[in-house]
Amino acid sequence: MFVKPSSYQIKAEVDDLLIKIADYVHDYEVTSDLALKTAYWSLLDSLACILLALKEPQCVQLLGPILPDSKVPLGARVPGTRFELDPVKVAFDIGTCIRWLDYNDTWLGLEWGHPSDNLGGILAVSDYVNRVMKNEQDKSSLTVYDVLVAMVKAYEIQGVLALENAFNQMGLDHVILVKVATAAVVSKLLGFDKTQTMAVLSEVWLDGAPLRAYRHFPNTGPRKSWAAGDATSRAVSLAWLVKQGEPLYPRVLTTERWGFFDVFLQGKPIKLEGTLNNYVMENILFKVAYPAEFHAQTAIECAIQLFPLVKGKWEDIAKVELTTQASAMRIIHKEGLLYNYADRDHCLQYIVAVGLLCGELKPEYYSDQFAKDPRIDLLRSKMLVKEANTFSQDYLDPEKRSIANAVQVFFRDGTETDKVVVHYPLGHKRRRQEAEPFLKEKYFQAILGHYPAKQADILSRWWDNPKENLSLPVSQFIDYLV
């Protein structure tokens, strides 16, 4: 395996959370066919998100070497580009591209997040490790199967921590969980032992937690599109420091006054209930057809169903009632001016207005140019948003995990549409079979829109032939994508 850093003696009792995560990463065997199949879909779906993001100039300008024209021989690669860089920057670039369009998979609990954000670190480290080993004629290379296992574990760590820990209520951002999950799994890919994995995790918690300010008025901005890339990249950077001998900080969470719990969580502990396994990957939420914040996915489905009934009658609309869940009320219920793309793709009213006006939703509909359409803000001004307690309860129910929204339109002449209710979005596990053709089409369109015909033909066959790819070394997998 890759060169191991030296271990060291633990001189104090170690925080239980560090031990639980390290035990899971090193000892748990992923045997669930459903989890591995879903991970494969998530991998290809994330590649589609990368390729679609490479059409966005604001995203592309963040990519590549810090110093212009510099290159790292045997470095990691960024899919869809010719960049060959150090794995820390590649993790940033991949993570940023996956997240840029708000089109990658999602997980919802008391906290929210996007577990595929972790692929930035997973792919960058796996590609780099393989290329170094290949250069040293070491045949024990990491494979696509190893990437899928790392994904299952990263999703589980991030997702289970999100179920019962609401960092958002403390004003902290969910990408800290990306940093935790990436750090845990890349440490294993680098050949670390449990103590070294705990060391990387302790470094993550020492970093503290980022603020959510850039997701909310008046600070909403494009940082939310690269924050996860930054988190997965930082995890890789911290792993490299541990590789050089940085020690474990055993009580980073629980130390009185100076520990993470006291400083950031007002003394409350982080909950990690039950056993870590495959639950999150098996129940992950895909963004199949609509690039919008996930709490609005069912809302855009409602609006599109209503489109034929309101087409040509927009001026006659008196009121639009939106019924939603508590999390959507907190995150994407926005009134007043919207200042940029990042503001609009996290605004429930904007998303529904576009659905009612266009009968569809595309990334370009968040642009400054498109947002000049005066009908959008006129419709937004007529919207009444309210929470349904049953929607909020079903959202947190582990047997349901619904993300319900309802939309009803009222006209000036006293007529009204039926209230359209959608409880589960297209990417939900309960609609997984229905969603697969759309996921496949999303992947195909991204591939065909980016690569020459011969290369696209090879990549298009990947969707239906996962077993052929499982034993493929990661570096060869990336070769096909550069």
C-alpha positions as CSV (number, residue, x, y, z in Angstrom):
1,M,0.0,0.0,0.0
2,F,1.0,3.7,0.0
3,V,3.8,4.7,2.3
4,K,2.5,4.8,5.9
5,P,3.3,7.6,8.3
6,S,4.8,6.6,11.6
7,S,2.4,5.9,14.4
8,Y,2.7,7.3,17.9
9,Q,1.6,6.6,21.5
10,I,-1.8,7.8,22.6
11,K,-1.2,9.7,25.9
12,A,-4.8,10.4,26.9
13,E,-8.3,9.0,26.7
14,V,-9.7,9.5,23.1
15,D,-13.0,11.1,22.3
16,D,-15.6,8.4,21.6
17,L,-16.7,9.9,18.3
18,L,-13.2,9.7,16.9
19,I,-13.0,6.0,17.9
20,K,-16.4,5.1,16.4
21,I,-15.7,6.7,13.1
22,A,-12.2,5.1,12.9
23,D,-13.5,1.7,13.8
24,Y,-16.2,1.9,11.1
25,V,-13.8,3.1,8.4
26,H,-11.2,0.3,9.1
27,D,-13.4,-2.6,10.3
28,Y,-16.8,-2.4,8.5
29,E,-17.1,-4.6,5.4
30,V,-19.5,-3.3,2.7
31,T,-21.5,-6.2,1.4
32,S,-24.8,-4.6,0.4
33,D,-25.4,-5.0,-3.3
34,L,-27.9,-2.1,-3.2
35,A,-25.4,0.2,-1.5
36,L,-22.7,-0.6,-4.1
37,K,-25.1,-0.3,-7.0
38,T,-26.3,3.0,-5.7
39,A,-22.7,4.2,-5.2
40,Y,-21.9,3.4,-8.8
41,W,-24.9,5.5,-9.9
42,S,-23.8,8.3,-7.6
43,L,-20.3,8.1,-9.1
44,L,-21.5,8.5,-12.7
45,D,-24.1,11.1,-11.7
46,S,-21.3,13.1,-10.0
47,L,-19.3,12.9,-13.2
48,A,-22.3,14.3,-15.1
49,C,-22.4,17.2,-12.6
50,I,-18.7,17.9,-13.2
51,L,-19.1,18.0,-17.0
52,L,-22.2,20.2,-16.8
53,A,-20.4,22.6,-14.4
54,L,-17.5,22.9,-16.9
55,K,-19.8,24.9,-19.1
56,E,-20.1,27.6,-16.4
57,P,-17.3,30.3,-16.7
58,Q,-17.6,31.3,-13.0
59,C,-16.8,27.7,-12.1
60,V,-14.0,27.2,-14.6
61,Q,-12.1,30.3,-13.5
62,L,-11.6,28.7,-10.0
63,L,-10.0,25.5,-11.5
64,G,-6.5,24.6,-12.3
65,P,-3.1,25.4,-10.7
66,I,-2.7,28.2,-8.2
67,L,0.4,29.3,-10.2
68,P,-0.5,29.6,-13.9
69,D,0.8,26.9,-16.2
70,S,2.3,24.8,-13.4
71,K,2.0,21.0,-13.5
72,V,2.6,18.2,-11.2
73,P,4.1,15.1,-12.8
74,L,2.2,12.0,-11.7
75,G,-0.3,14.3,-10.0
76,A,-4.0,13.7,-9.8
77,R,-6.3,14.7,-12.6
78,V,-9.6,16.7,-12.9
79,P,-12.1,14.8,-15.0
80,G,-13.2,16.6,-18.1
81,T,-10.0,18.7,-18.1
82,R,-6.3,18.4,-18.8
83,F,-5.3,19.6,-15.4
84,E,-2.7,17.5,-13.6
85,L,-2.2,18.9,-10.1
86,D,-1.4,18.1,-6.5
87,P,-4.2,16.1,-4.9
88,V,-5.2,18.9,-2.6
89,K,-6.1,21.3,-5.4
90,V,-7.6,18.5,-7.5
91,A,-9.9,17.7,-4.5
92,F,-11.0,21.3,-4.5
93,D,-11.6,21.3,-8.3
94,I,-13.6,18.1,-8.4
95,G,-15.6,19.0,-5.3
96,T,-16.4,22.5,-6.7
97,C,-17.5,21.1,-10.0
98,I,-19.7,18.5,-8.5
99,R,-21.5,21.0,-6.3
100,W,-21.5,24.0,-8.6
101,L,-25.0,23.6,-10.2
102,D,-26.7,22.3,-7.1
103,Y,-27.4,19.2,-9.1
104,N,-25.7,16.5,-7.1
105,D,-27.2,14.0,-4.7
106,T,-28.5,15.1,-1.3
107,W,-29.2,14.0,2.2
108,L,-31.6,15.5,4.7
109,G,-32.0,15.3,8.4
110,L,-31.8,17.9,11.2
111,E,-28.8,19.0,9.1
112,W,-28.5,18.9,5.3
113,G,-25.8,18.2,2.9
114,H,-24.5,16.6,-0.3
115,P,-22.5,13.4,0.3
116,S,-21.1,13.2,-3.2
117,D,-19.1,16.3,-2.2
118,N,-16.7,13.8,-0.7
119,L,-15.7,12.5,-4.1
120,G,-13.4,15.4,-4.5
121,G,-11.0,14.0,-1.9
122,I,-11.7,10.3,-2.7
123,L,-11.0,10.6,-6.5
124,A,-8.0,12.9,-6.1
125,V,-6.3,10.7,-3.5
126,S,-7.1,7.4,-5.2
127,D,-5.8,8.7,-8.6
128,Y,-2.6,10.1,-7.1
129,V,-1.9,7.0,-4.9
130,N,-2.3,4.8,-8.0
131,R,-0.1,6.9,-10.2
132,V,2.7,6.9,-7.6
133,M,2.4,3.1,-7.1
134,K,2.3,2.5,-10.8
135,N,5.5,4.6,-11.1
136,E,7.0,2.4,-8.3
137,Q,5.8,-0.8,-10.1
138,D,3.5,-1.6,-7.1
139,K,0.6,-3.8,-8.4
140,S,-1.7,-3.4,-5.4
141,S,-3.5,-0.4,-6.9
142,L,-6.8,1.0,-5.8
143,T,-9.8,0.1,-8.0
144,V,-13.2,1.6,-8.8
145,Y,-14.6,-0.9,-6.3
146,D,-12.4,0.7,-3.6
147,V,-13.8,4.1,-4.6
148,L,-17.4,2.8,-4.2
149,V,-16.6,1.4,-0.7
150,A,-15.0,4.7,0.3
151,M,-18.2,6.5,-1.0
152,V,-20.5,4.2,1.0
153,K,-18.5,5.0,4.1
154,A,-18.2,8.7,3.5
155,Y,-21.9,9.0,2.8
156,E,-22.7,7.1,6.0
157,I,-20.4,9.2,8.2
158,Q,-21.7,12.5,6.8
159,G,-25.3,11.4,6.6
160,V,-25.7,9.8,10.0
161,L,-24.1,12.8,11.7
162,A,-26.6,15.0,9.8
163,L,-29.6,13.1,11.1
164,E,-29.5,14.3,14.7
165,N,-27.1,17.2,14.7
166,A,-28.4,20.6,13.5
167,F,-25.3,22.7,13.0
168,N,-27.4,25.1,11.1
169,Q,-29.3,26.1,14.3
170,M,-26.0,27.2,15.7
171,G,-25.3,29.3,12.6
172,L,-22.7,26.8,11.4
173,D,-22.4,25.3,7.9
174,H,-22.9,21.6,7.0
175,V,-19.7,21.4,5.0
176,I,-17.9,20.6,8.2
177,L,-19.4,17.1,7.8
178,V,-17.8,16.8,4.3
179,K,-14.5,17.5,5.9
180,V,-15.0,14.9,8.6
181,A,-16.2,12.2,6.2
182,T,-13.5,12.9,3.5
183,A,-10.8,12.9,6.2
184,A,-11.9,9.5,7.5
185,V,-12.0,7.7,4.2
186,V,-9.0,9.2,2.5
187,S,-6.9,8.2,5.5
188,K,-7.8,4.6,4.8
189,L,-7.0,5.1,1.1
190,L,-3.6,6.4,2.1
191,G,-2.9,3.3,4.2
192,F,-3.2,4.9,7.7
193,D,-4.0,2.8,10.7
194,K,-6.8,3.6,13.2
195,T,-4.7,5.9,15.3
196,Q,-3.7,8.0,12.3
197,T,-7.3,8.1,11.1
198,M,-8.3,9.5,14.5
199,A,-5.4,12.0,14.2
200,V,-6.8,13.4,10.9
201,L,-10.3,13.6,12.4
202,S,-8.9,15.5,15.4
203,E,-7.3,18.0,13.0
204,V,-10.6,18.5,11.3
205,W,-12.4,19.3,14.5
206,L,-9.5,21.6,15.5
207,D,-10.3,23.6,12.3
208,G,-13.6,24.6,13.8
209,A,-16.7,25.1,11.7
210,P,-17.5,27.6,8.9
211,L,-20.4,30.0,9.2
212,R,-23.6,29.7,7.2
213,A,-23.5,33.5,6.5
214,Y,-22.8,33.0,2.7
215,R,-26.1,31.1,2.3
216,H,-28.4,33.7,3.7
217,F,-29.4,37.4,3.1
218,P,-27.6,39.8,2.9
219,N,-24.5,37.7,2.3
220,T,-25.7,35.1,-0.2
221,G,-23.0,34.5,-2.7
222,P,-21.1,32.0,-4.9
223,R,-19.0,30.7,-2.0
224,K,-21.8,28.2,-1.3
225,S,-20.9,26.6,-4.7
226,W,-17.2,26.0,-3.7
227,A,-17.5,25.6,0.0
228,A,-17.8,21.8,-0.2
229,G,-14.8,21.7,-2.6
230,D,-12.9,23.6,0.0
231,A,-13.9,21.2,2.7
232,T,-13.0,18.0,0.9
233,S,-9.7,19.6,-0.2
234,R,-8.9,20.7,3.4
235,A,-9.5,17.2,4.6
236,V,-6.9,15.9,2.1
237,S,-4.4,18.6,3.2
238,L,-4.8,17.6,6.9
239,A,-4.3,13.9,6.0
240,W,-1.0,14.9,4.3
241,L,0.1,16.6,7.5
242,V,-0.7,13.5,9.5
243,K,1.2,11.5,7.0
244,Q,4.2,13.8,7.8
245,G,3.8,12.9,11.5
246,E,1.2,15.3,13.0
247,P,-0.2,13.7,16.2
248,L,-3.6,12.8,17.5
249,Y,-5.3,15.5,19.7
250,P,-7.3,13.0,21.7
251,R,-9.8,15.3,23.5
252,V,-10.4,17.8,20.8
253,L,-14.2,17.5,21.2
254,T,-14.8,17.2,24.9
255,T,-12.1,19.3,26.6
256,E,-13.8,21.8,28.9
257,R,-13.9,25.4,27.6
258,W,-11.4,24.7,24.7
259,G,-13.0,21.7,23.0
260,F,-15.3,21.8,20.0
261,F,-18.4,21.1,22.0
262,D,-18.0,24.0,24.3
263,V,-16.7,26.5,21.8
264,F,-19.1,25.8,18.9
265,L,-22.1,23.9,20.3
266,Q,-22.7,25.6,23.6
267,G,-21.5,22.5,25.4
268,K,-23.9,20.1,23.6
269,P,-22.3,16.8,22.4
270,I,-22.5,15.6,18.8
271,K,-24.9,12.6,18.6
272,L,-23.9,9.5,16.7
273,E,-26.7,7.0,17.5
274,G,-26.9,3.4,16.4
275,T,-24.5,1.5,14.1
276,L,-22.8,2.9,11.0
277,N,-23.5,0.7,8.0
278,N,-25.0,1.3,4.5
279,Y,-28.2,3.2,5.4
280,V,-27.3,6.6,3.9
281,M,-26.1,5.3,0.5
282,E,-29.1,3.0,0.2
283,N,-31.5,5.9,0.8
284,I,-29.6,8.8,-0.9
285,L,-31.7,11.4,-2.8
286,F,-30.7,12.0,-6.4
287,K,-31.3,15.3,-8.2
288,V,-32.7,13.8,-11.4
289,A,-34.3,16.4,-13.5
290,Y,-34.1,19.8,-11.8
291,P,-31.1,21.8,-10.7
292,A,-32.6,23.2,-7.5
293,E,-32.1,23.1,-3.8
294,F,-33.6,19.7,-2.7
295,H,-36.3,21.1,-0.4
296,A,-37.8,22.6,-3.6
297,Q,-37.6,19.5,-5.8
298,T,-41.2,18.4,-5.1
299,A,-42.3,22.1,-5.4
300,I,-41.0,22.3,-9.0
301,E,-42.7,19.1,-9.8
302,C,-46.0,20.6,-8.5
303,A,-45.5,23.8,-10.5
304,I,-44.7,21.8,-13.7
305,Q,-47.9,19.8,-13.3
306,L,-49.8,23.1,-13.0
307,F,-48.1,24.7,-16.0
308,P,-50.8,23.6,-18.6
309,L,-53.5,25.1,-16.3
310,V,-51.9,28.5,-15.9
311,K,-50.2,28.9,-19.3
312,G,-51.4,32.1,-20.9
313,K,-53.3,33.1,-17.7
314,W,-50.4,34.5,-15.6
315,E,-51.9,38.0,-15.5
316,D,-55.1,36.6,-14.1
317,I,-53.4,34.9,-11.1
318,A,-54.5,36.5,-7.8
319,K,-52.6,34.3,-5.4
320,V,-50.3,31.2,-5.2
321,E,-50.3,29.2,-2.0
322,L,-47.1,27.1,-1.3
323,T,-47.3,24.6,1.5
324,T,-43.9,23.2,2.7
325,Q,-41.8,21.7,5.5
326,A,-40.0,23.5,8.3
327,S,-36.5,23.0,6.7
328,A,-37.6,24.7,3.5
329,M,-39.1,27.6,5.5
330,R,-35.6,28.1,7.1
331,I,-33.5,27.6,4.1
332,I,-35.3,28.7,0.9
333,H,-38.3,30.8,1.8
334,K,-37.1,34.2,0.5
335,E,-39.0,37.4,-0.2
336,G,-37.7,40.6,-1.7
337,L,-34.8,41.2,-4.0
338,L,-32.6,38.3,-5.2
339,Y,-29.1,39.4,-6.1
340,N,-27.4,36.6,-7.9
341,Y,-27.5,33.0,-9.1
342,A,-26.8,31.7,-5.6
343,D,-29.8,33.6,-4.2
344,R,-32.2,32.4,-6.9
345,D,-31.4,28.6,-6.9
346,H,-32.1,28.7,-3.1
347,C,-35.4,30.5,-3.3
348,L,-38.6,28.4,-3.2
349,Q,-40.7,31.2,-4.7
350,Y,-38.4,31.8,-7.6
351,I,-38.2,28.1,-8.5
352,V,-42.0,27.7,-8.4
353,A,-42.5,30.9,-10.4
354,V,-40.2,29.7,-13.1
355,G,-42.0,26.3,-13.2
356,L,-45.3,28.0,-13.6
357,L,-44.0,30.3,-16.3
358,C,-41.9,27.8,-18.3
359,G,-43.0,24.3,-17.4
360,E,-39.4,23.3,-16.9
361,L,-36.3,24.3,-15.0
362,K,-32.7,24.7,-16.4
363,P,-29.5,26.1,-14.8
364,E,-29.6,29.1,-17.1
365,Y,-32.9,30.1,-15.7
366,Y,-31.1,31.4,-12.6
367,S,-28.9,33.8,-14.7
368,D,-29.1,37.6,-14.3
369,Q,-30.4,37.9,-17.9
370,F,-33.3,35.4,-17.4
371,A,-34.2,36.8,-14.0
372,K,-35.0,40.2,-15.7
373,D,-38.3,38.7,-16.8
374,P,-40.8,40.9,-14.8
375,R,-43.3,38.1,-14.6
376,I,-41.1,36.2,-12.2
377,D,-41.0,38.8,-9.4
378,L,-44.7,39.6,-10.0
379,L,-45.6,36.0,-9.4
380,R,-43.3,35.8,-6.4
381,S,-45.1,38.8,-4.9
382,K,-48.4,36.9,-5.1
383,M,-47.1,33.8,-3.2
384,L,-48.1,32.9,0.3
385,V,-45.7,30.3,1.9
386,K,-46.8,28.3,5.0
387,E,-45.6,25.3,6.9
388,A,-47.6,22.1,7.2
389,N,-46.9,20.3,10.5
390,T,-47.5,16.9,8.8
391,F,-45.0,17.7,6.1
392,S,-42.4,18.6,8.8
393,Q,-43.1,15.4,10.8
394,D,-42.9,13.1,7.8
395,Y,-39.6,14.8,6.8
396,L,-38.0,13.6,10.0
397,D,-39.8,10.2,10.2
398,P,-37.1,7.6,9.4
399,E,-39.7,5.3,7.8
400,K,-40.8,8.1,5.4
401,R,-38.1,10.8,4.9
402,S,-40.5,12.7,2.7
403,I,-39.7,16.2,1.3
404,A,-43.3,17.3,0.6
405,N,-44.6,20.4,-1.1
406,A,-48.0,21.6,-2.3
407,V,-48.9,24.3,-4.8
408,Q,-52.3,25.8,-5.5
409,V,-53.1,28.7,-7.9
410,F,-56.1,31.1,-7.3
411,F,-57.4,33.3,-10.2
412,R,-59.0,36.8,-10.0
413,D,-62.3,35.5,-11.3
414,G,-62.7,33.3,-8.2
415,T,-61.7,30.0,-9.8
416,E,-58.7,28.0,-8.6
417,T,-56.7,24.9,-9.5
418,D,-56.6,21.8,-7.5
419,K,-53.9,21.7,-4.8
420,V,-51.1,19.6,-6.3
421,V,-49.2,17.7,-3.6
422,V,-46.0,15.8,-4.2
423,H,-44.6,13.9,-1.1
424,Y,-41.5,12.2,-2.6
425,P,-39.2,13.8,-5.3
426,L,-38.2,11.8,-8.3
427,G,-34.8,11.1,-6.8
428,H,-36.2,9.5,-3.6
429,K,-35.6,5.8,-2.8
430,R,-39.4,5.2,-3.1
431,R,-39.2,6.4,-6.8
432,R,-35.8,5.0,-7.6
433,Q,-37.0,2.7,-10.4
434,E,-38.9,5.6,-12.0
435,A,-35.8,7.8,-11.7
436,E,-33.2,5.5,-13.3
437,P,-34.0,6.4,-16.9
438,F,-33.8,10.1,-16.1
439,L,-30.5,9.6,-14.2
440,K,-29.1,7.7,-17.2
441,E,-30.2,10.4,-19.6
442,K,-28.6,13.1,-17.4
443,Y,-25.3,11.2,-17.6
444,F,-25.6,10.5,-21.3
445,Q,-26.3,14.1,-22.2
446,A,-23.4,15.3,-20.0
447,I,-21.0,12.9,-21.7
448,L,-22.2,13.6,-25.3
449,G,-22.0,17.3,-24.7
450,H,-18.4,17.2,-23.6
451,Y,-16.3,14.5,-25.2
452,P,-15.6,13.5,-28.8
453,A,-17.8,10.8,-30.2
454,K,-15.4,7.9,-29.8
455,Q,-14.6,8.7,-26.2
456,A,-18.3,9.5,-25.4
457,D,-19.3,6.1,-26.9
458,I,-16.9,4.3,-24.4
459,L,-18.1,6.3,-21.5
460,S,-21.8,5.9,-22.4
461,R,-21.4,2.1,-22.0
462,W,-20.3,2.5,-18.4
463,W,-23.9,3.0,-17.0
464,D,-25.1,-0.5,-17.9
465,N,-21.9,-2.4,-17.2
466,P,-20.8,-1.6,-13.7
467,K,-19.2,-5.0,-13.1
468,E,-16.7,-4.4,-16.0
469,N,-15.4,-1.3,-14.2
470,L,-15.2,-2.6,-10.6
471,S,-11.7,-4.0,-11.0
472,L,-10.4,-1.1,-13.1
473,P,-7.6,0.8,-11.4
474,V,-8.7,4.3,-10.5
475,S,-5.9,5.9,-12.6
476,Q,-7.1,4.1,-15.7
477,F,-10.7,5.1,-14.9
478,I,-9.6,8.7,-14.8
479,D,-7.5,8.2,-18.0
480,Y,-10.8,7.8,-19.9
481,L,-12.2,11.1,-18.5
482,V,-9.3,13.5,-19.1
